[in-house]
Structures are given as structure tokens and as C-alpha cells.
């Protein structure tokens, strides 16, 4: 894809950072894409979700003890597609089993080709068929396992192109988990996501734990690239925090987002899901969900 080739520009940008000039000094924020045709061929309402399910494998917070709560959170909302963060192979397999025959998985690759934490996308297999999927790494070499810009470890993103079996409506779901360590890594990652959404030239949503607050540079880059934060755009919304605790530096802040590109025709609702199951929250993050209308 073109945005993968464009990522090579980031290699050049790193060499321009002299005398404390940041790697973005040579580049402008992403330009917004061309608007779609004035007349929409088709519109469709969808519901999507983002959920950082916490990678912990064992102990009182291990995923087996939280599996039911995560599954029930998803089944209660019945999203058409949802993106997970911190979902290692055991998590993905266990959750698929718990969800029954409702969902299939795309972009299951983790931080390495073998496994580790990933950012998979699940979709309703009774309603949609998978047209295409691709995984890439948030670095100047997105086609191979890699990381850069001071990130703590390899960060992955991916997209799934889905077609409604009944209506033929097509949309792309992009999902990722940005690095927590450096703002440069998060900002460059946002640039790559904006380029991906533009290059797809399809109605698209982006879900992520972005590890940054609203109004920071990564969110600004996404918006400059033509993506809309549904937390702000929805008619009914919830601006409450999505990370209730666990890390003193991040407690009680917004980290989790849902965006849509310029094919957005309306956002009905954005919600933060705070339900408890088995006496506890299913994760250290709250899930977020949005109902929106996209145009083909």
C-alpha cells in the first residue's frame, strides 16, 4: 500500500533531527483526503468497539478470571466489529471460544510472527465476509517486525476490509495500540494510521488505545488527516475516563478512542462501558463503543 511506501519518509525524517529539532520538523501534518462523491451510493449504520483486555496471563487478574466479563461486555453490545489491544494468542483463542459461533478474527498476528501481544479485529461472521486483511508495524519499516522512535517494544496495527453479505456494504476497520513511552512514537504512529485510512479509499473506522489524552499531538494528526473523534461527534456521548486505574501516571484519563474517516454521515452514540462481572471490571480499561453511519 502507498502508506507503507510513504513510511520510508520517516526514515529520512529521523536524520533531519539536528540540534534538538524533532523528527517531524521536516513534515507537515497529514493533508485531509479528497471528499467523497456528493451523492452516496449507499449508507449503513454499524456499531464498533475498542477494548484493551489487559495482557496478564496468570494470578487474580489473569485473563481466565476475566474472560467471562470480557465476553459478556462484547455480547451485550453485539458490535459489528471490534478491535482488541493486549490480546495475546491464548487470549484470542479463549475469547473466540467464549463468544461461541458469533465472531471470526482478522489481523491476529502479534508483536512477532509467532505470537505475543497483538491488536486483532473481530467481526460478526454471520453478517460480514472478510475481503482483505493486513498487519503492519508502527515504524519506518512497517513490513517487518520492528520498532522505532523510542518505543518500548514493537507496536502493531492492522486493518480488515469487511463486506455485508446481505447489502454489499463495505467498510474497513483499522485497529492499533500506540506506545506508552514516547510522544514521538505516538505522533508518528498517528501519521501512519491517517495515511492508511486515506490510502484505503473506503469508509473506515479506527479503534485504539492511543495512550494519550484528547487534544494531544497524535489526536491532532488524526484529525488533520480527515478522521473524526466519535467521542466528540456523537449526538449522545460519554466523555468519562477510560482508564480507571493501575498506573499512577495514567489513572483516571481518556486513553481509548474510536474515529471514523470522511465517509462518516452521522454518529448516533458513543459510550464508555463500566459494567462489572464476577465482582470486578473485566480489564484495567473500560471498553468504548460507537454507533455510526458510513457512506459507500
Short mmCIF file of the C-alpha atoms (twelve columns), coordinates in Angstrom:
data_MODEL
# 
_entry.id   MODEL 
# 
loop_
_atom_site.group_PDB 
_atom_site.id 
_atom_site.type_symbol 
_atom_site.label_atom_id 
_atom_site.label_alt_id 
_atom_site.label_comp_id 
_atom_site.label_asym_id 
_atom_site.label_seq_id 
_atom_site.Cartn_x 
_atom_site.Cartn_y 
_atom_site.Cartn_z 
_atom_site.pdbx_PDB_model_num 
ATOM 1   C CA . UNK A 1   0.000   0.000   0.000  1 
ATOM 2   C CA . UNK A 2   1.071   3.579   -0.633 1 
ATOM 3   C CA . UNK A 3   1.158   4.477   3.059  1 
ATOM 4   C CA . UNK A 4   3.666   1.669   3.657  1 
ATOM 5   C CA . UNK A 5   5.908   3.150   0.982  1 
ATOM 6   C CA . UNK A 6   5.363   6.596   2.441  1 
ATOM 7   C CA . UNK A 7   6.660   5.325   5.764  1 
ATOM 8   C CA . UNK A 8   10.112  5.435   4.222  1 
ATOM 9   C CA . UNK A 9   9.874   9.206   4.546  1 
ATOM 10  C CA . UNK A 10  10.008  8.686   8.291  1 
ATOM 11  C CA . UNK A 11  13.465  7.157   7.919  1 
ATOM 12  C CA . UNK A 12  14.621  10.337  6.229  1 
ATOM 13  C CA . UNK A 13  12.909  12.458  8.855  1 
ATOM 14  C CA . UNK A 14  14.920  10.874  11.644 1 
ATOM 15  C CA . UNK A 15  18.115  12.120  10.008 1 
ATOM 16  C CA . UNK A 16  16.809  15.687  9.955  1 
ATOM 17  C CA . UNK A 17  16.601  15.872  13.756 1 
ATOM 18  C CA . UNK A 18  19.654  18.019  14.464 1 
ATOM 19  C CA . UNK A 19  20.139  20.496  17.337 1 
ATOM 20  C CA . UNK A 20  17.039  19.229  19.122 1 
ATOM 21  C CA . UNK A 21  14.847  19.604  16.007 1 
ATOM 22  C CA . UNK A 22  12.228  16.830  16.281 1 
ATOM 23  C CA . UNK A 23  11.755  14.212  13.588 1 
ATOM 24  C CA . UNK A 24  8.593   15.951  12.444 1 
ATOM 25  C CA . UNK A 25  10.318  19.266  11.751 1 
ATOM 26  C CA . UNK A 26  10.580  18.467  8.044  1 
ATOM 27  C CA . UNK A 27  6.960   17.397  7.634  1 
ATOM 28  C CA . UNK A 28  3.556   18.968  7.817  1 
ATOM 29  C CA . UNK A 29  0.545   17.329  9.411  1 
ATOM 30  C CA . UNK A 30  -1.206  14.947  7.003  1 
ATOM 31  C CA . UNK A 31  -3.402  16.649  4.449  1 
ATOM 32  C CA . UNK A 32  -7.083  15.691  4.536  1 
ATOM 33  C CA . UNK A 33  -8.242  13.320  1.811  1 
ATOM 34  C CA . UNK A 34  -10.410 14.383  -1.088 1 
ATOM 35  C CA . UNK A 35  -14.103 14.390  -0.129 1 
ATOM 36  C CA . UNK A 36  -16.198 11.521  -1.472 1 
ATOM 37  C CA . UNK A 37  -18.693 12.000  -4.271 1 
ATOM 38  C CA . UNK A 38  -21.579 14.294  -3.427 1 
ATOM 39  C CA . UNK A 39  -24.160 11.536  -3.885 1 
ATOM 40  C CA . UNK A 40  -23.773 8.468   -1.665 1 
ATOM 41  C CA . UNK A 41  -24.416 5.149   -3.361 1 
ATOM 42  C CA . UNK A 42  -25.297 3.548   -0.022 1 
ATOM 43  C CA . UNK A 43  -25.246 4.292   3.681  1 
ATOM 44  C CA . UNK A 44  -25.266 1.840   6.561  1 
ATOM 45  C CA . UNK A 45  -25.343 2.052   10.328 1 
ATOM 46  C CA . UNK A 46  -22.746 -0.010  12.185 1 
ATOM 47  C CA . UNK A 47  -21.641 -0.460  15.780 1 
ATOM 48  C CA . UNK A 48  -17.959 -0.849  16.606 1 
ATOM 49  C CA . UNK A 49  -15.986 -1.269  19.817 1 
ATOM 50  C CA . UNK A 50  -12.465 -0.899  21.182 1 
ATOM 51  C CA . UNK A 51  -11.313 -2.843  24.238 1 
ATOM 52  C CA . UNK A 52  -7.892  -3.150  25.852 1 
ATOM 53  C CA . UNK A 53  -8.335  -6.500  27.589 1 
ATOM 54  C CA . UNK A 54  -5.082  -6.467  29.619 1 
ATOM 55  C CA . UNK A 55  -2.426  -8.987  28.702 1 
ATOM 56  C CA . UNK A 56  -1.938  -10.519 32.192 1 
ATOM 57  C CA . UNK A 57  -1.948  -14.315 31.901 1 
ATOM 58  C CA . UNK A 58  -1.932  -15.593 35.491 1 
ATOM 59  C CA . UNK A 59  -2.869  -14.650 39.052 1 
ATOM 60  C CA . UNK A 60  -6.009  -12.922 40.339 1 
ATOM 61  C CA . UNK A 61  -6.020  -10.603 37.307 1 
ATOM 62  C CA . UNK A 62  -5.156  -13.338 34.806 1 
ATOM 63  C CA . UNK A 63  -7.258  -13.478 31.676 1 
ATOM 64  C CA . UNK A 64  -9.035  -16.766 32.609 1 
ATOM 65  C CA . UNK A 65  -10.627 -14.985 35.585 1 
ATOM 66  C CA . UNK A 66  -11.740 -12.077 33.405 1 
ATOM 67  C CA . UNK A 67  -12.725 -13.996 30.281 1 
ATOM 68  C CA . UNK A 68  -16.433 -14.187 31.088 1 
ATOM 69  C CA . UNK A 69  -16.626 -10.455 31.792 1 
ATOM 70  C CA . UNK A 70  -14.894 -9.521  28.553 1 
ATOM 71  C CA . UNK A 71  -17.109 -11.867 26.536 1 
ATOM 72  C CA . UNK A 72  -20.288 -10.616 28.205 1 
ATOM 73  C CA . UNK A 73  -19.302 -6.997  27.569 1 
ATOM 74  C CA . UNK A 74  -18.955 -7.776  23.866 1 
ATOM 75  C CA . UNK A 75  -22.067 -9.930  23.550 1 
ATOM 76  C CA . UNK A 76  -24.184 -7.311  25.310 1 
ATOM 77  C CA . UNK A 77  -23.222 -4.660  22.735 1 
ATOM 78  C CA . UNK A 78  -23.126 -7.015  19.710 1 
ATOM 79  C CA . UNK A 79  -20.740 -4.809  17.716 1 
ATOM 80  C CA . UNK A 80  -20.398 -5.466  14.006 1 
ATOM 81  C CA . UNK A 81  -16.643 -5.385  14.532 1 
ATOM 82  C CA . UNK A 82  -14.339 -4.643  17.419 1 
ATOM 83  C CA . UNK A 83  -10.635 -4.131  17.965 1 
ATOM 84  C CA . UNK A 84  -8.747  -5.519  20.948 1 
ATOM 85  C CA . UNK A 85  -5.452  -4.433  22.447 1 
ATOM 86  C CA . UNK A 86  -3.082  -6.563  24.560 1 
ATOM 87  C CA . UNK A 87  -4.665  -9.740  23.170 1 
ATOM 88  C CA . UNK A 88  -2.029  -12.497 23.066 1 
ATOM 89  C CA . UNK A 89  -2.694  -15.823 21.340 1 
ATOM 90  C CA . UNK A 90  -4.144  -17.506 24.434 1 
ATOM 91  C CA . UNK A 91  -6.493  -14.561 24.947 1 
ATOM 92  C CA . UNK A 92  -7.638  -14.622 21.337 1 
ATOM 93  C CA . UNK A 93  -8.303  -18.341 21.325 1 
ATOM 94  C CA . UNK A 94  -10.123 -18.351 24.650 1 
ATOM 95  C CA . UNK A 95  -12.287 -15.385 23.678 1 
ATOM 96  C CA . UNK A 96  -13.280 -16.913 20.349 1 
ATOM 97  C CA . UNK A 97  -14.423 -19.992 22.241 1 
ATOM 98  C CA . UNK A 98  -16.367 -17.931 24.779 1 
ATOM 99  C CA . UNK A 99  -18.120 -15.914 22.066 1 
ATOM 100 C CA . UNK A 100 -19.466 -19.093 20.531 1 
ATOM 101 C CA . UNK A 101 -20.180 -19.014 16.816 1 
ATOM 102 C CA . UNK A 102 -20.748 -15.267 16.658 1 
ATOM 103 C CA . UNK A 103 -17.383 -13.846 15.586 1 
ATOM 104 C CA . UNK A 104 -14.372 -14.534 13.408 1 
ATOM 105 C CA . UNK A 105 -10.951 -12.948 13.756 1 
ATOM 106 C CA . UNK A 106 -8.673  -10.981 11.432 1 
ATOM 107 C CA . UNK A 107 -5.213  -9.478  11.880 1 
ATOM 108 C CA . UNK A 108 -4.372  -12.000 14.597 1 
ATOM 109 C CA . UNK A 109 -0.615  -11.566 14.300 1 
ATOM 110 C CA . UNK A 110 1.034   -10.193 17.443 1 
ATOM 111 C CA . UNK A 111 4.264   -8.334  18.146 1 
ATOM 112 C CA . UNK A 112 6.151   -11.090 16.357 1 
ATOM 113 C CA . UNK A 113 5.225   -13.515 13.623 1 
ATOM 114 C CA . UNK A 114 4.943   -16.232 16.242 1 
ATOM 115 C CA . UNK A 115 2.736   -14.548 18.814 1 
ATOM 116 C CA . UNK A 116 2.913   -12.151 21.738 1 
ATOM 117 C CA . UNK A 117 0.504   -9.298  22.295 1 
ATOM 118 C CA . UNK A 118 -1.489  -8.275  19.256 1 
ATOM 119 C CA . UNK A 119 -4.243  -5.905  18.136 1 
ATOM 120 C CA . UNK A 120 -6.714  -8.241  16.411 1 
ATOM 121 C CA . UNK A 121 -10.037 -7.328  14.838 1 
ATOM 122 C CA . UNK A 122 -13.121 -9.472  15.391 1 
ATOM 123 C CA . UNK A 123 -16.164 -9.268  13.109 1 
ATOM 124 C CA . UNK A 124 -19.634 -10.803 13.005 1 
ATOM 125 C CA . UNK A 125 -19.235 -13.742 10.688 1 
ATOM 126 C CA . UNK A 126 -22.987 -14.224 10.251 1 
ATOM 127 C CA . UNK A 127 -23.243 -10.734 8.780  1 
ATOM 128 C CA . UNK A 128 -19.887 -9.938  7.148  1 
ATOM 129 C CA . UNK A 129 -17.297 -11.602 4.983  1 
ATOM 130 C CA . UNK A 130 -13.608 -10.739 5.160  1 
ATOM 131 C CA . UNK A 131 -12.436 -9.163  1.899  1 
ATOM 132 C CA . UNK A 132 -8.869  -8.310  2.897  1 
ATOM 133 C CA . UNK A 133 -6.651  -8.029  5.966  1 
ATOM 134 C CA . UNK A 134 -3.182  -6.623  6.528  1 
ATOM 135 C CA . UNK A 135 -0.900  -6.225  9.539  1 
ATOM 136 C CA . UNK A 136 1.909   -3.676  9.715  1 
ATOM 137 C CA . UNK A 137 4.333   -2.398  12.323 1 
ATOM 138 C CA . UNK A 138 4.411   1.194   13.514 1 
ATOM 139 C CA . UNK A 139 7.922   2.042   12.388 1 
ATOM 140 C CA . UNK A 140 9.808   3.195   9.272  1 
ATOM 141 C CA . UNK A 141 9.912   -0.498  8.209  1 
ATOM 142 C CA . UNK A 142 6.247   -1.473  8.577  1 
ATOM 143 C CA . UNK A 143 6.534   -4.656  6.539  1 
ATOM 144 C CA . UNK A 144 8.628   -6.472  9.133  1 
ATOM 145 C CA . UNK A 145 8.707   -6.842  12.908 1 
ATOM 146 C CA . UNK A 146 10.284  -3.580  14.058 1 
ATOM 147 C CA . UNK A 147 10.002  -0.542  16.249 1 
ATOM 148 C CA . UNK A 148 11.453  2.954   16.399 1 
ATOM 149 C CA . UNK A 149 11.209  6.491   17.806 1 
ATOM 150 C CA . UNK A 150 11.993  5.346   21.348 1 
ATOM 151 C CA . UNK A 151 9.050   2.949   21.591 1 
ATOM 152 C CA . UNK A 152 9.145   0.389   24.384 1 
ATOM 153 C CA . UNK A 153 8.710   -2.586  22.013 1 
ATOM 154 C CA . UNK A 154 7.260   -3.402  18.563 1 
ATOM 155 C CA . UNK A 155 3.824   -1.890  18.108 1 
ATOM 156 C CA . UNK A 156 1.455   -3.380  15.559 1 
ATOM 157 C CA . UNK A 157 -1.567  -2.149  13.624 1 
ATOM 158 C CA . UNK A 158 -3.836  -3.807  11.127 1 
ATOM 159 C CA . UNK A 159 -6.972  -3.403  9.089  1 
ATOM 160 C CA . UNK A 160 -9.778  -5.687  7.965  1 
ATOM 161 C CA . UNK A 161 -11.982 -4.866  4.970  1 
ATOM 162 C CA . UNK A 162 -15.468 -6.260  5.569  1 
ATOM 163 C CA . UNK A 163 -18.431 -6.714  3.213  1 
ATOM 164 C CA . UNK A 164 -22.017 -7.088  4.409  1 
ATOM 165 C CA . UNK A 165 -23.295 -10.377 2.976  1 
ATOM 166 C CA . UNK A 166 -26.806 -9.034  2.502  1 
ATOM 167 C CA . UNK A 167 -26.389 -5.398  1.464  1 
ATOM 168 C CA . UNK A 168 -22.929 -5.460  -0.110 1 
ATOM 169 C CA . UNK A 169 -21.828 -2.515  2.030  1 
ATOM 170 C CA . UNK A 170 -18.041 -2.409  2.507  1 
ATOM 171 C CA . UNK A 171 -16.026 -0.749  5.255  1 
ATOM 172 C CA . UNK A 172 -12.562 -1.056  6.759  1 
ATOM 173 C CA . UNK A 173 -11.788 -1.452  10.446 1 
ATOM 174 C CA . UNK A 174 -8.299  -0.293  11.488 1 
ATOM 175 C CA . UNK A 175 -7.032  -1.171  14.960 1 
ATOM 176 C CA . UNK A 176 -3.875  -0.466  16.964 1 
ATOM 177 C CA . UNK A 177 -2.238  0.099   20.336 1 
ATOM 178 C CA . UNK A 178 0.139   3.072   20.480 1 
ATOM 179 C CA . UNK A 179 3.255   3.089   22.618 1 
ATOM 180 C CA . UNK A 180 3.103   4.481   26.159 1 
ATOM 181 C CA . UNK A 181 6.734   5.599   26.416 1 
ATOM 182 C CA . UNK A 182 7.326   8.429   23.948 1 
ATOM 183 C CA . UNK A 183 5.195   11.112  22.358 1 
ATOM 184 C CA . UNK A 184 7.242   10.895  19.174 1 
ATOM 185 C CA . UNK A 185 6.282   7.242   18.704 1 
ATOM 186 C CA . UNK A 186 2.606   8.045   19.249 1 
ATOM 187 C CA . UNK A 187 2.631   11.019  16.868 1 
ATOM 188 C CA . UNK A 188 4.408   9.122   14.098 1 
ATOM 189 C CA . UNK A 189 2.033   6.199   14.614 1 
ATOM 190 C CA . UNK A 190 -0.931  8.557   14.209 1 
ATOM 191 C CA . UNK A 191 0.571   9.808   10.934 1 
ATOM 192 C CA . UNK A 192 0.805   6.214   9.673  1 
ATOM 193 C CA . UNK A 193 -2.816  5.499   10.627 1 
ATOM 194 C CA . UNK A 194 -4.036  8.654   8.868  1 
ATOM 195 C CA . UNK A 195 -2.128  7.634   5.754  1 
ATOM 196 C CA . UNK A 196 -3.562  4.115   5.951  1 
ATOM 197 C CA . UNK A 197 -7.135  5.402   6.191  1 
ATOM 198 C CA . UNK A 198 -6.541  7.731   3.244  1 
ATOM 199 C CA . UNK A 199 -4.914  5.034   1.127  1 
ATOM 200 C CA . UNK A 200 -7.731  2.553   1.684  1 
ATOM 201 C CA . UNK A 201 -10.184 4.933   -0.048 1 
ATOM 202 C CA . UNK A 202 -13.062 3.217   1.753  1 
ATOM 203 C CA . UNK A 203 -15.384 4.041   4.628  1 
ATOM 204 C CA . UNK A 204 -13.224 3.311   7.665  1 
ATOM 205 C CA . UNK A 205 -13.185 3.304   11.433 1 
ATOM 206 C CA . UNK A 206 -10.110 3.368   13.637 1 
ATOM 207 C CA . UNK A 207 -10.094 1.924   17.156 1 
ATOM 208 C CA . UNK A 208 -7.171  2.135   19.553 1 
ATOM 209 C CA . UNK A 209 -5.678  2.505   22.951 1 
ATOM 210 C CA . UNK A 210 -3.667  5.567   21.939 1 
ATOM 211 C CA . UNK A 211 -2.005  6.082   25.336 1 
ATOM 212 C CA . UNK A 212 -2.600  9.832   25.131 1 
ATOM 213 C CA . UNK A 213 -5.196  12.359  26.196 1 
ATOM 214 C CA . UNK A 214 -7.619  14.203  23.900 1 
ATOM 215 C CA . UNK A 215 -6.128  17.286  22.274 1 
ATOM 216 C CA . UNK A 216 -2.559  15.975  22.216 1 
ATOM 217 C CA . UNK A 217 -0.488  15.857  19.040 1 
ATOM 218 C CA . UNK A 218 -1.446  12.296  17.965 1 
ATOM 219 C CA . UNK A 219 -5.146  13.195  18.061 1 
ATOM 220 C CA . UNK A 220 -4.413  16.408  16.165 1 
ATOM 221 C CA . UNK A 221 -2.637  14.466  13.421 1 
ATOM 222 C CA . UNK A 222 -5.552  12.077  13.023 1 
ATOM 223 C CA . UNK A 223 -7.998  14.950  12.749 1 
ATOM 224 C CA . UNK A 224 -5.768  16.822  10.284 1 
ATOM 225 C CA . UNK A 225 -5.761  13.632  8.211  1 
ATOM 226 C CA . UNK A 226 -9.557  13.628  7.931  1 
ATOM 227 C CA . UNK A 227 -10.538 11.417  10.880 1 
ATOM 228 C CA . UNK A 228 -13.289 12.401  13.331 1 
ATOM 229 C CA . UNK A 229 -13.253 11.545  17.037 1 
ATOM 230 C CA . UNK A 230 -16.666 9.976   17.664 1 
ATOM 231 C CA . UNK A 231 -16.480 10.832  21.353 1 
ATOM 232 C CA . UNK A 232 -16.877 14.451  20.298 1 
ATOM 233 C CA . UNK A 233 -19.103 13.947  17.245 1 
ATOM 234 C CA . UNK A 234 -21.801 11.636  18.626 1 
ATOM 235 C CA . UNK A 235 -25.248 13.023  19.420 1 
ATOM 236 C CA . UNK A 236 -25.254 11.042  22.662 1 
ATOM 237 C CA . UNK A 237 -21.809 10.731  24.194 1 
ATOM 238 C CA . UNK A 238 -19.783 9.937   27.287 1 
ATOM 239 C CA . UNK A 239 -16.605 11.929  27.878 1 
ATOM 240 C CA . UNK A 240 -15.691 9.989   31.007 1 
ATOM 241 C CA . UNK A 241 -12.329 8.389   31.612 1 
ATOM 242 C CA . UNK A 242 -11.484 5.023   30.071 1 
ATOM 243 C CA . UNK A 243 -8.514  4.042   32.257 1 
ATOM 244 C CA . UNK A 244 -9.756  3.817   35.842 1 
ATOM 245 C CA . UNK A 245 -6.531  2.710   37.498 1 
ATOM 246 C CA . UNK A 246 -3.462  0.554   37.687 1 
ATOM 247 C CA . UNK A 247 -0.772  3.023   36.650 1 
ATOM 248 C CA . UNK A 248 -0.319  6.147   38.745 1 
ATOM 249 C CA . UNK A 249 0.815   8.179   35.710 1 
ATOM 250 C CA . UNK A 250 -2.301  7.323   33.699 1 
ATOM 251 C CA . UNK A 251 -5.037  6.920   36.313 1 
ATOM 252 C CA . UNK A 252 -8.428  8.398   35.511 1 
ATOM 253 C CA . UNK A 253 -7.729  9.572   31.995 1 
ATOM 254 C CA . UNK A 254 -9.017  9.002   28.458 1 
ATOM 255 C CA . UNK A 255 -6.776  6.621   26.509 1 
ATOM 256 C CA . UNK A 256 -9.212  4.714   24.279 1 
ATOM 257 C CA . UNK A 257 -10.690 6.089   21.052 1 
ATOM 258 C CA . UNK A 258 -12.927 5.429   18.076 1 
ATOM 259 C CA . UNK A 259 -12.521 7.503   14.913 1 
ATOM 260 C CA . UNK A 260 -14.208 7.493   11.520 1 
ATOM 261 C CA . UNK A 261 -12.948 8.898   8.251  1 
ATOM 262 C CA . UNK A 262 -14.607 11.368  5.886  1 
ATOM 263 C CA . UNK A 263 -17.235 8.824   4.819  1 
ATOM 264 C CA . UNK A 264 -18.924 9.438   8.174  1 
ATOM 265 C CA . UNK A 265 -22.545 10.550  7.770  1 
ATOM 266 C CA . UNK A 266 -23.614 10.612  11.400 1 
ATOM 267 C CA . UNK A 267 -22.698 9.387   14.869 1 
ATOM 268 C CA . UNK A 268 -25.644 8.293   16.993 1 
ATOM 269 C CA . UNK A 269 -23.894 7.279   20.208 1 
ATOM 270 C CA . UNK A 270 -20.526 6.931   21.884 1 
ATOM 271 C CA . UNK A 271 -20.400 5.082   25.171 1 
ATOM 272 C CA . UNK A 272 -17.925 4.070   27.854 1 
ATOM 273 C CA . UNK A 273 -18.835 0.650   29.275 1 
ATOM 274 C CA . UNK A 274 -18.248 0.338   33.007 1 
ATOM 275 C CA . UNK A 275 -20.094 -2.902  33.777 1 
ATOM 276 C CA . UNK A 276 -18.711 -5.317  36.357 1 
ATOM 277 C CA . UNK A 277 -18.813 -9.095  36.110 1 
ATOM 278 C CA . UNK A 278 -17.903 -11.622 38.779 1 
ATOM 279 C CA . UNK A 279 -17.335 -8.769  41.207 1 
ATOM 280 C CA . UNK A 280 -14.790 -6.840  39.136 1 
ATOM 281 C CA . UNK A 281 -14.246 -4.870  35.956 1 
ATOM 282 C CA . UNK A 282 -13.157 -7.161  33.112 1 
ATOM 283 C CA . UNK A 283 -9.994  -5.126  32.468 1 
ATOM 284 C CA . UNK A 284 -7.995  -2.143  33.689 1 
ATOM 285 C CA . UNK A 285 -9.503  -0.240  30.738 1 
ATOM 286 C CA . UNK A 286 -13.185 0.352   30.071 1 
ATOM 287 C CA . UNK A 287 -14.433 -0.717  26.658 1 
ATOM 288 C CA . UNK A 288 -15.731 2.039   24.367 1 
ATOM 289 C CA . UNK A 289 -18.383 1.574   21.669 1 
ATOM 290 C CA . UNK A 290 -19.898 3.756   18.968 1 
ATOM 291 C CA . UNK A 291 -22.903 3.547   16.649 1 
ATOM 292 C CA . UNK A 292 -22.401 5.489   13.442 1 
ATOM 293 C CA . UNK A 293 -23.490 5.753   9.821  1 
ATOM 294 C CA . UNK A 294 -20.992 5.460   6.977  1 
ATOM 295 C CA . UNK A 295 -21.442 6.002   3.240  1 
ATOM 296 C CA . UNK A 296 -20.126 3.835   0.426  1 
# 
